[in-house]
Amino acid sequence: MKILIIGGGWAGIAAAVEATERGHQVLLVEERPYLGGRARSFIDRESGHHIDNGQHVMMGCYSAFLHVLRVLKTDHLLEPQRALSVSFIDPSTIKHVLDASALPGKLGVVAGLLRLSGVRFGSRLACVGLAIRIALGRATGTGLTCLDFLQQQGQPDDIITRFWEPLVLATLNAPLEKASAELLVAVMRLAFLGSRDESSLLIPTCGLSDLIDPLPSWLQSHGGDVHLSTSVDRLDVQNRRCTQAILSDGSVHDVDAVVSCIPQRALGRLCDASAIEAKLPATPEASPIVSLYLWYNEQWMTDELLAALGTTVQWVFNKRRIAPGLVALTVSAGHSIVGLSQDEIIQHCDAELRRLLPEARRATLQRGLVIKEKMATPLLTPETERAHVHHLQHEIQNLALAGDWTSTGLPATIEGAARSGIAAIEHVVVLG
Ligand SMILES: Cc1cc2nc3c(=O)[nH]c(=O)nc-3n(C[C@H](O)[C@H](O)[C@H](O)COP(=O)(O)OP(=O)(O)OC[C@H]3O[C@@H](n4cnc5c(N)ncnc54)[C@H](O)[C@@H]3O)c2cc1C
């Protein structure tokens, strides 16, 4: 079967690998000059360093993502933590560590939560109680925002602000009062209540694009092809089937099946929108992520990563593997600062780091870079989850839709995107 895959983000990448492994001939078309979509790296001209478009956190439970890396033989570029370990720091400058290494599997996370200092013991017990109810399927969060869900589940304020809120911001890129609790439950079940390996963070030793660098040659060696800097401008649909694709370079390609891995808002470009969109809910609002890279004159950070509490900066990542003294900061759901200038953001966040971390005070900031991804992820709320219809069912038989915005059952993440790409291939191969 000749399968056209439109869009070279993680949905398209996983779809291309899946289709090729099933013995199909793949044409992957990406309108930008690079693969990776919203999870990519570039070479910073001033420093020559490989910089991501925003720090991404991957976990051992990212099975679809990890499968691609194994196929491309780039999995060694990620360093798995021995067990989940995250330090939390607040304006009192005392670090509190969530460390799951004491016991295997789920028990490690439970023991880590019970020993998490900076939170009252009763609150830790309440948190563990909720984790157990989630694991047993007794707390589903259906139809609720995270805030309503956590309050309904008796979570005290200190555990909400010191554990649940950073987790929701990092994984759902949305504030507690908007984010879908159903997706928080999915994250807990997948990431924190599985084996020790599944809950461990994977620390990249390279830029995000290095992980997928071998993909074009791997596809070509298996009879497929990749066209970069080329968009799919039109799909010819006859008798409810896509028959041909017209690309921006004027070439026309016969196709047996098509997997679209582009954002929902771009679908109308491909064909008569009514054929697809009639069955889709309205495109959700986008939620921004502001990322900063700060180059200091010396290596002051000792932790791999830190969750910052009570500040605009939410996460601090040690990028010593890229360059000594380099740190990356993340502000998810960053509406409050996305409108500020680069200099204002750099000064504000540098000052926060110095307040939070005494060891940062001795270092001199040499340079900062701000990356604003205004459309980082769709804002997935209880309303968008309710409206989600199955994205594989629409008028065109041999077309399947994939991407982090589709109903993956996960938040908008690399893993959600990759799983949707694989599901879309299964769909067109079986039904197309
Ligand atoms: C700053 C930031 C931080 C993030 N942090 C994390 C994190 O820590 N962990 C995590 O798991 N996820 C994170 N995410 C989310 C993750 O990056 C996305 O969910 C995922 O990359 C989406 O992949 P996708 O394939 O669905 O879409 P995209 O990556 O958007 O890919 C779609 C591709 O389609 C192409 N395209 C569009 N129209 C056409 C056309 N007509 N023809 C050809 N090509 C077309 C686009 O150019 C694009 O490359 C983050 C995102 C951002 C922006």
The ligand as an SDF file (V2000), in Angstrom:
LIG
                    3D

 53 58  0  0  0  0  0  0  0  0999 V2000
    7.5310   24.5440   24.1440 C   0  0  0  0  0  0  0  0  0  0  0  0
    6.8480   23.1990   24.1730 C   0  0  0  0  0  0  0  0  0  0  0  0
    7.0890   22.3460   25.2380 C   0  0  0  0  0  0  0  0  0  0  0  0
    6.4820   21.0880   25.2620 C   0  0  0  0  0  0  0  0  0  0  0  0
    6.7830   20.2260   26.2840 N   0  0  0  0  0  0  0  0  0  0  0  0
    6.3850   18.9350   26.1870 C   0  0  0  0  0  0  0  0  0  0  0  0
    6.8600   17.9780   27.1210 C   0  0  0  0  0  0  0  0  0  0  0  0
    7.5960   18.3050   28.0470 O   0  0  0  0  0  0  0  0  0  0  0  0
    6.4930   16.6640   26.9390 N   0  0  0  0  0  0  0  0  0  0  0  0
    5.6890   16.2880   25.9060 C   0  0  0  0  0  0  0  0  0  0  0  0
    5.4480   15.0780   25.7520 O   0  0  0  0  0  0  0  0  0  0  0  0
    5.1790   17.1910   25.0380 N   0  0  0  0  0  0  0  0  0  0  0  0
    5.5090   18.5000   25.1440 C   0  0  0  0  0  0  0  0  0  0  0  0
    5.0470   19.4200   24.2390 N   0  0  0  0  0  0  0  0  0  0  0  0
    3.9940   19.0210   23.2890 C   0  0  0  0  0  0  0  0  0  0  0  0
    4.5510   18.2680   22.0830 C   0  0  0  0  0  0  0  0  0  0  0  0
    5.6540   18.9460   21.5110 O   0  0  0  0  0  0  0  0  0  0  0  0
    3.4410   18.1660   21.0550 C   0  0  0  0  0  0  0  0  0  0  0  0
    2.2890   17.6150   21.6540 O   0  0  0  0  0  0  0  0  0  0  0  0
    3.8170   17.2570   19.8780 C   0  0  0  0  0  0  0  0  0  0  0  0
    5.1010   17.5820   19.4090 O   0  0  0  0  0  0  0  0  0  0  0  0
    2.7720   17.4230   18.7790 C   0  0  0  0  0  0  0  0  0  0  0  0
    3.1080   16.6000   17.6690 O   0  0  0  0  0  0  0  0  0  0  0  0
    2.1350   16.5320   16.4060 P   0  0  0  0  0  0  0  0  0  0  0  0
    2.7900   15.6300   15.4450 O   0  0  0  0  0  0  0  0  0  0  0  0
    0.7470   16.2460   16.8520 O   0  0  0  0  0  0  0  0  0  0  0  0
    2.0530   18.0340   15.8170 O   0  0  0  0  0  0  0  0  0  0  0  0
    3.1750   18.9930   15.2450 P   0  0  0  0  0  0  0  0  0  0  0  0
    4.4530   18.7840   15.9590 O   0  0  0  0  0  0  0  0  0  0  0  0
    2.5870   20.3590   15.2550 O   0  0  0  0  0  0  0  0  0  0  0  0
    3.3830   18.5080   13.7370 O   0  0  0  0  0  0  0  0  0  0  0  0
    2.5330   18.8830   12.6850 C   0  0  0  0  0  0  0  0  0  0  0  0
    3.3970   19.1270   11.4500 C   0  0  0  0  0  0  0  0  0  0  0  0
    2.5690   19.2740   10.3030 O   0  0  0  0  0  0  0  0  0  0  0  0
    3.2010   20.1960    9.4300 C   0  0  0  0  0  0  0  0  0  0  0  0
    2.1740   20.6440    8.4650 N   0  0  0  0  0  0  0  0  0  0  0  0
    1.0690   21.4090    8.6770 C   0  0  0  0  0  0  0  0  0  0  0  0
    0.3430   21.5280    7.5510 N   0  0  0  0  0  0  0  0  0  0  0  0
    0.9990   20.8240    6.5850 C   0  0  0  0  0  0  0  0  0  0  0  0
    0.7290   20.5590    5.2100 C   0  0  0  0  0  0  0  0  0  0  0  0
   -0.3520   21.0040    4.5710 N   0  0  0  0  0  0  0  0  0  0  0  0
    1.6370   19.8130    4.5070 N   0  0  0  0  0  0  0  0  0  0  0  0
    2.7420   19.3200    5.1200 C   0  0  0  0  0  0  0  0  0  0  0  0
    3.0320   19.5330    6.4250 N   0  0  0  0  0  0  0  0  0  0  0  0
    2.1660   20.2730    7.1650 C   0  0  0  0  0  0  0  0  0  0  0  0
    3.7150   21.2600   10.3900 C   0  0  0  0  0  0  0  0  0  0  0  0
    4.7410   22.0400    9.7880 O   0  0  0  0  0  0  0  0  0  0  0  0
    4.2260   20.4070   11.5490 C   0  0  0  0  0  0  0  0  0  0  0  0
    5.6020   20.0780   11.4580 O   0  0  0  0  0  0  0  0  0  0  0  0
    5.5830   20.6960   24.2190 C   0  0  0  0  0  0  0  0  0  0  0  0
    5.3220   21.5850   23.1700 C   0  0  0  0  0  0  0  0  0  0  0  0
    5.9520   22.8190   23.1290 C   0  0  0  0  0  0  0  0  0  0  0  0
    5.6710   23.7350   21.9790 C   0  0  0  0  0  0  0  0  0  0  0  0
  1  2  1  0
  2  3  1  0
  2 52  2  0
  3  4  2  0
  4  5  1  0
  4 50  1  0
  5  6  2  0
  6  7  1  0
  6 13  1  0
  7  8  2  0
  7  9  1  0
  9 10  1  0
 10 11  2  0
 10 12  1  0
 12 13  2  0
 13 14  1  0
 14 15  1  0
 14 50  1  0
 15 16  1  0
 16 17  1  0
 16 18  1  0
 18 19  1  0
 18 20  1  0
 20 21  1  0
 20 22  1  0
 22 23  1  0
 23 24  1  0
 24 25  2  0
 24 26  1  0
 24 27  1  0
 27 28  1  0
 28 29  2  0
 28 30  1  0
 28 31  1  0
 31 32  1  0
 32 33  1  0
 33 34  1  0
 33 48  1  0
 34 35  1  0
 35 36  1  0
 35 46  1  0
 36 37  1  0
 36 45  1  0
 37 38  2  0
 38 39  1  0
 39 40  1  0
 39 45  2  0
 40 41  1  0
 40 42  2  0
 42 43  1  0
 43 44  2  0
 44 45  1  0
 46 47  1  0
 46 48  1  0
 48 49  1  0
 50 51  2  0
 51 52  1  0
 52 53  1  0
M  END
$$$$
